[in-house]
């Protein structure tokens, strides 16, 4: 569902420690919905880089949709119709510790210090996921898209009419560099610790909340202060068990840019959910946001859909079964990765994509409303 400014999305997250007592549930949580957000590149406080030394590798394309309207778009990588070589975007991981005082939860939610039930650290688990590792062979409808990263496999399938010939085409994420953890102290009135409305029945789980505009202001300061961040890299901010809010709950991730193409600074944020069965479990929200960053990095690919005004490829599937996520087991751990719609969903010729499907998992039966 599309909301003013953009699309919103909730991550369900939770505390799994034995003996945790669920916090009271507010009226906002009782009406919680799974949402994602995409902030425009000229949002308040978003300052374009001045004389950047690098920029994101990107290409421009277009198609005429079912309404006879031309859709122009910018995507990460190079044009798959004319290039037969891989592109790799460097990635920076910035963990964020969220601290709630005695008046609003008395809790610290720290992705850098969290260990999962299998003994693995949260960050190691995240970095070992199919988002960054080429540890899964993706066969979609009988077509082998390759043993590669999840979002790269999606993009190869998205433009399979070209990639099936230009077989060396890839758009990969580089091996991530983890930067020092940042800290946000959540004051009373800015957010609370509450019962997770998406925890499975019988599971006691809490989440922290925080207003999304305040959160983005914090990210802007981090982007300014971290010298490693530049337009040629993708910074990914990581929290644990946090829902952002916008009057309603819950937003589990978003992506945006500071400045427009080609030299703007893109970035993404999502939360890791460590409660089995909760919405946006483990890396699901990250797959949503990285997939949308890949196909709409500057949040300006305008499409002609009733529910989607921009080419956000994760939003149409987030309310499907299991919140649009599919399980992939790697090294004994089952990751949940969200399906994403192909360019045909927005009105491009379906034959552009593998099997003429409209989504990576063939779970979208029709083009977007309005096409």
C-alpha positions in Angstrom: 0.0 0.0 0.0 1.4 3.4 -0.9 1.2 6.3 1.5 2.0 10.1 1.2 5.7 10.6 0.7 6.2 7.0 -0.1 5.7 3.4 0.9 5.9 2.3 4.5 6.7 -1.1 6.0 6.8 -2.8 9.3 9.4 -5.1 10.5 8.3 -7.4 13.3 11.0 -8.0 15.7 11.2 -9.4 19.2 13.2 -10.4 22.3 13.7 -14.1 22.5 15.4 -14.3 25.9 13.7 -16.6 28.4 11.8 -14.7 31.1 11.3 -11.6 29.0 8.0 -9.9 30.1 6.1 -8.2 27.2 5.7 -4.5 27.6 2.1 -3.0 27.6 0.5 -2.6 24.2 -0.5 0.9 23.1 -3.4 1.8 20.9 -0.9 2.5 18.1 0.4 -1.1 18.4 -3.1 -2.6 18.5 -3.6 -1.0 15.1 -0.2 -1.8 13.7 0.3 -2.6 10.0 3.2 -4.0 8.1 4.7 -1.0 6.2 7.9 0.2 4.4 9.0 3.8 3.7 10.8 5.4 0.8 11.9 9.0 1.5 12.3 11.3 -1.5 15.8 12.4 -2.4 15.0 16.0 -1.5 13.4 15.2 1.9 14.0 17.8 4.7 17.6 17.7 5.8 18.8 15.7 2.7 21.8 17.7 1.4 23.3 16.7 -1.9 27.1 15.9 -1.8 29.3 18.7 -2.8 31.9 17.8 -5.5 31.8 14.1 -4.8 34.8 12.1 -5.9 32.7 9.1 -6.8 29.2 8.2 -7.9 27.1 5.2 -7.9 27.4 3.0 -11.0 24.1 3.4 -12.8 22.3 3.1 -16.1 19.2 4.6 -17.7 16.4 2.9 -19.6 12.8 3.3 -20.7 9.8 1.5 -21.9 6.3 2.3 -23.1 3.7 0.9 -20.6 0.2 -0.5 -21.3 -1.3 3.0 -21.2 1.1 4.1 -24.0 3.1 6.3 -21.5 6.8 6.3 -21.5 8.5 5.3 -18.2 12.1 6.4 -17.8 14.2 4.8 -15.1 17.6 4.7 -13.5 19.0 1.5 -12.0 22.2 0.3 -10.3 24.8 -1.3 -12.5 25.1 -1.2 -16.3 22.6 -1.8 -19.1 22.2 -5.6 -19.4 21.3 -5.2 -23.1 24.7 -3.7 -24.0 27.0 -5.0 -21.2 28.3 -8.5 -20.5 30.3 -7.8 -17.3 29.7 -7.7 -13.6 29.3 -4.6 -11.5 30.1 -4.5 -7.8 29.0 -1.8 -5.4 31.0 -1.4 -2.2 28.9 -1.8 1.0 29.3 -0.2 4.4 27.4 -1.7 7.4 26.6 0.7 10.2 25.1 -0.9 13.3 22.9 1.4 15.5 22.4 0.8 19.2 19.0 2.1 20.5 18.9 3.0 24.2 15.6 3.4 26.1 15.7 4.8 29.6 13.7 4.0 32.7 10.8 6.2 31.7 10.2 4.5 28.3 11.4 0.9 28.5 14.7 0.5 30.3 16.1 -1.5 27.4 19.1 -1.5 25.1 18.6 -3.0 21.6 22.1 -3.6 20.3 22.7 -5.5 17.0 26.5 -5.6 17.6 26.1 -7.4 20.9 23.2 -9.8 20.0 23.8 -13.5 19.7 21.2 -15.7 18.1 19.9 -19.0 19.6 22.3 -20.9 17.4 25.2 -19.0 19.1 26.0 -17.0 16.0 26.3 -13.2 16.3 23.6 -11.2 14.6 26.0 -9.3 12.4 27.9 -12.5 11.4 24.5 -14.1 10.5 23.5 -11.0 8.5 26.8 -10.8 6.6 26.7 -14.6 5.9 23.2 -14.3 4.3 22.4 -14.8 0.6 22.2 -11.0 0.3 26.0 -10.9 0.4 27.2 -14.5 -0.2 26.9 -16.4 -3.5 25.7 -19.5 -1.6 22.4 -20.4 -3.3 21.7 -21.5 -6.9 18.5 -19.8 -8.0 16.4 -21.9 -10.4 13.2 -20.1 -11.2 10.6 -22.0 -13.2 13.2 -24.4 -14.4 15.6 -21.6 -15.5 19.0 -21.5 -13.7 19.8 -17.9 -13.0 23.1 -18.8 -11.4 24.8 -19.3 -8.0 25.0 -15.8 -6.8 23.6 -13.2 -4.4 19.8 -13.0 -3.9 19.3 -9.5 -5.3 21.7 -10.2 -8.2 19.7 -13.3 -9.1 16.6 -11.2 -9.0 18.0 -8.6 -11.3 19.4 -11.2 -13.7 15.8 -12.7 -13.9 14.4 -9.2 -14.2 16.3 -8.7 -17.5 16.6 -12.3 -18.6 15.9 -11.6 -22.2 19.3 -9.8 -22.3 21.1 -11.7 -19.6 20.4 -15.1 -21.2 22.8 -13.9 -23.9 25.0 -11.6 -21.8 25.6 -14.4 -19.3 28.4 -12.6 -17.4 26.1 -9.8 -16.4 25.8 -9.3 -12.7 25.0 -6.5 -10.2 26.6 -7.6 -7.0 27.2 -6.1 -3.5 30.8 -6.0 -2.4 32.1 -7.7 0.7 30.8 -5.4 3.4 32.9 -3.3 5.7 31.5 -2.9 9.2 31.9 0.6 10.6 31.9 1.5 14.3 28.6 1.2 15.9 26.5 4.4 16.4 24.2 5.2 19.3 20.7 6.7 19.5 19.3 7.5 22.9 15.5 7.5 22.7 13.9 10.1 24.9 10.4 9.8 26.4 7.9 11.0 23.8 10.1 9.9 20.9 9.6 6.1 21.3 8.9 3.3 23.8 9.4 -0.4 24.3 6.2 -2.2 23.5 4.8 -5.7 22.9 5.5 -6.8 19.4 2.1 -7.0 17.6 3.4 -9.5 15.1 4.9 -12.0 17.4 3.4 -15.5 16.9 0.7 -16.6 19.4 2.1 -17.5 22.7 5.5 -15.8 22.1 6.5 -13.0 24.4 8.4 -10.4 22.5 9.1 -6.7 22.7 10.2 -4.1 20.2 11.4 -0.5 20.4 9.7 2.3 18.5 11.0 5.6 17.3 9.6 8.4 15.1 10.9 8.0 11.5 11.7 11.7 10.9 13.8 11.9 14.1 15.5 8.7 13.1 16.4 10.0 9.6 17.8 13.2 11.2 20.1 10.9 13.2 21.1 9.1 10.0 21.9 12.4 8.3 24.4 13.2 11.0 26.0 9.7 10.8 26.3 10.1 7.0 28.0 13.5 7.4 30.4 12.3 10.2 31.5 9.0 8.7 34.3 9.7 6.3 34.0 6.3 4.6 30.6 7.2 3.2 30.5 8.6 -0.4 28.1 8.3 -3.3 30.1 5.4 -4.8 29.1 3.1 -1.9 25.9 1.8 -0.4 25.7 2.5 3.4 23.2 0.1 5.1 22.1 1.0 8.6 21.2 -1.9 10.9 19.1 -2.0 14.1 17.6 -4.9 16.0 14.0 -5.1 16.9 13.0 -1.5 16.1 9.8 -0.3 14.5 9.8 3.3 13.2 6.5 5.2 13.4 4.6 7.9 11.5 1.6 8.4 13.7 0.9 4.7 13.0 3.2 1.8 13.5 5.1 0.1 12.1 7.9 1.0 9.6 10.6 -1.7 9.4 12.9 -0.2 6.8 13.4 2.5 4.2 15.8 3.7 1.5 16.5 7.2 0.3 19.1 9.5 -1.2 20.7 12.8 -0.5 20.5 14.6 -3.8 19.4 13.4 -7.2 21.1 11.3 -9.9 23.8 10.8 -10.9 25.8 12.1 -8.0 23.4 11.7 -5.0 24.2 9.7 -1.9 22.0 6.6 -1.7 21.5 4.7 1.5 19.2 2.1 3.1 18.0 1.1 6.6 16.3 -2.0 8.0 15.9 -3.9 11.2 16.9 -7.5 11.9 14.0 -9.5 13.4 15.1 -12.4 15.6 11.7 -13.9 16.5 10.8 -16.9 14.3 7.5 -16.3 12.5 7.4 -12.6 13.1 7.0 -10.1 10.2 10.2 -9.4 8.3 12.1 -12.1 10.1 15.9 -12.0 10.0 17.0 -10.4 6.6 13.6 -10.1 5.0 13.3 -6.3 5.3 16.9 -5.9 4.1 16.1 -7.9 0.9 13.1 -5.6 0.4 15.1 -2.4 0.8 18.2 -3.5 -1.2 16.0 -4.7 -4.0 14.2 -1.3 -4.1 17.6 0.5 -4.0 18.7 -1.6 -7.0 15.8 -0.7 -9.2 15.0 2.8 -7.9 18.2 4.1 -6.2 17.2 7.8 -6.3 13.5 7.3 -5.6 12.6 9.0 -8.8 11.5 6.3 -11.2 8.0 7.4 -11.8 5.5 4.8 -12.9 1.7 4.9 -13.7 0.1 2.7 -11.1 -2.8 3.6 -8.9 -1.1 2.3 -5.7 2.6 2.9 -6.7 3.8 6.2 -8.0 7.4 5.1 -8.1 9.2 1.9 -9.1 9.3 0.3 -5.6 9.6 -3.4 -6.4 9.1 -4.8 -2.9 5.9 -3.0 -1.8 3.4 -5.0 -4.0 4.3 -8.3 -2.3 4.9 -7.3 1.4 1.3 -8.3 2.4 1.5 -11.8 0.8 1.8 -15.0 2.9 4.7 -14.8 5.3 5.0 -11.1 4.3 6.2 -12.0 0.9 9.3 -13.8 2.2 10.6 -17.2 1.0 12.9 -19.5 3.0 16.5 -20.4 2.0 18.6 -22.6 4.3 22.3 -22.0 4.3 24.7 -23.6 6.8 21.9 -24.8 8.9 20.1 -21.4 9.2 16.9 -20.6 7.3 16.9 -17.1 6.0 13.7 -15.3 4.9 14.1 -13.3 1.7 11.3 -11.3 0.2 10.1 -11.7 -3.4 10.3 -8.7 -5.6 8.3 -7.7 -8.7 9.9 -7.5 -12.1 9.7 -4.6 -14.4 6.8 -6.1 -16.3 4.6 -5.4 -13.2 4.9 -1.7 -13.9 3.9 -2.1 -17.6 7.1 -3.2 -19.4 6.8 -6.1 -21.8 6.7 -9.2 -19.6 9.0 -11.0 -22.0 11.8 -8.8 -20.6 11.9 -11.1 -17.6 12.5 -14.8 -17.0 9.5 -17.0 -18.0 7.7 -13.7 -18.7 6.9 -13.7 -14.9 5.9 -10.6 -13.1 7.9 -11.4 -10.0 11.0 -13.3 -8.8 9.0 -16.1 -7.1 6.1 -15.9 -9.6 3.8 -14.8 -6.8 2.4 -11.7 -8.6 -0.4 -12.7 -11.0 -1.2 -9.4 -12.5 0.3 -6.0 -13.5 -0.1 -3.1 -11.2 -3.6 -1.5 -10.8 -3.9 1.1 -13.4 -2.0 -0.7 -16.1 
